[in-house]
Amino acid sequence: MLALRRLPRFTPRLASIRGHATLDATVHPQADAPPPPPPSSVTAQSSAVAGKQAENSSGSAGASGGGDGQQRNGARRVKAAQGPRDWCRPIAKGVEPAYDYALRYILKDAAFMRKELEQLRAAVEAEEKKPERDEVALESLREQVRVLEIQSEVNIPEVRWKAKSGLADMSKPIYRHLVEQKWREEGDLDLLMERIYQMNVVPDLLPELRPSFDLRIKYAEAPPDSNYLRTRVKRKLKPVEPGVFLAPEQTRRLPELSMTLFHTDTRLYTLLMVDLDVPDPENQTFTSYLHWLQPNIPLSAFTTTPPVPLNTHTRYVAPHPQRGTPYHRYVLLMLPQPSAPEPISVPVFEDSDRLGFDFRAFAAQYGLDGARGGGAHMWREVWDETVSHIYQHTLRKEEPRFGKMPRPDPYADLKRSKKYL
């Protein structure tokens, strides 16, 4: 009420503040609008019902405070998910003449380039029909077509807005270009490569890695501290940032994978998950452990999730960092196979063959090369009580324990002798 009483004092000052719209547009918002249609009985009834709902919502808003605001935000998110919004102008037509002129110029330039694109496509078709065609000239024309397919739409605001808002149509070259540009230049790829080199995944696992598509994983949220809530709260899946620490309880189940690829043809990939930091006491070093393997996964720009089951080959074994060891690095790779249409035959790894997995020998045998593209992800884990359950119920073997060797005590003999005669 205090704010309502003091509002008239500030009303003259509010009129001098300039916003996005002009004064004429504010005073006469419907000057050029056509007259509304005559109201019907259905319209009158619906408006009456809407008025009652508005009164009820306003009354409940005064009583409940911020609760209705959260409900409205939730309803807005559900509506946006069910029917995505279309692009709309940031300002109305006629408010800023410079913006209107720039938009007209962009659309005119796009139309001109589309005409040039049609001419180039006709030239490509004519060159392909020749009995003795010039392959060099034909490839040059195809490259020009690929460039114009992107340049003819790259500056259109609606296209860029859809690419930024996750509404891109990956069947069109312009959207594949903008989404890949966003992934490569806005930090996602840089963060991944920073963590991979910072944690020495390269060269400990493979000599070189050049990701060509965006691979994302989701695991369950961290468990609550209260033991009472652990069995009563359903935890949601949460995106995993490369290099973060996860609890072993979060990774007991299969992760949810999603990817964004940029090639339209279907290619086969092999999925691997490896632990790089398993102790090897006999050789006084560390070895690797194969947690997961699934070959022959068909992927393209039109698949955002794996189209085939991922646990039908070498089954997923949950990460289990051993007690007394430093943090373990877990690496998930999805590497392209040498022949896109031909699957490879990989034998299933038994549980006894997982320890000591030699990735470099495996990659050389089946033609997997991280320098030719693919996807990658990594995270870290340390031991907790969940690992003991994994050893007991999943691996069904005794849990090992590691630690530093005790230092020799130079006074051990003196401590064992009697202090008094």
Secondary structure, DSSP 8 states (H G I E B T S, - for coil): -HHHHHHHHHHHHHHTS--SS-HHHHH-TTSSS-------HHHHHHHHHHHHHHHHHHHHHHHHTTHHHHHHHHHHHHHHHHS------SS-TTT-HHHHHHHHHHHHHHHHHHHHHHHHHHHHHHHHHSSS--HHHHHHHHHHHHHHHHHTTTT-HHHHHHHHTT---TTSHHHHHHHHHHHHHSSHHHHHHHHHHHTTHHHHT-S-----SEEEEEEE----S-HHHHTTS---EEE--TT-B--TTTTSS--EEEEE---SS-EEEEEEEEEEEEEETTTTEEEEEEEEEEEEEEE-TT-SS-SS-SSSSB--------BT---EEEEEEEEE-SSSSS--------GGGSBT--HHHHHHHHT--GGG--EEEEEEE---HHHHHIIIIII-S---B--------TTHHHHHS-S--
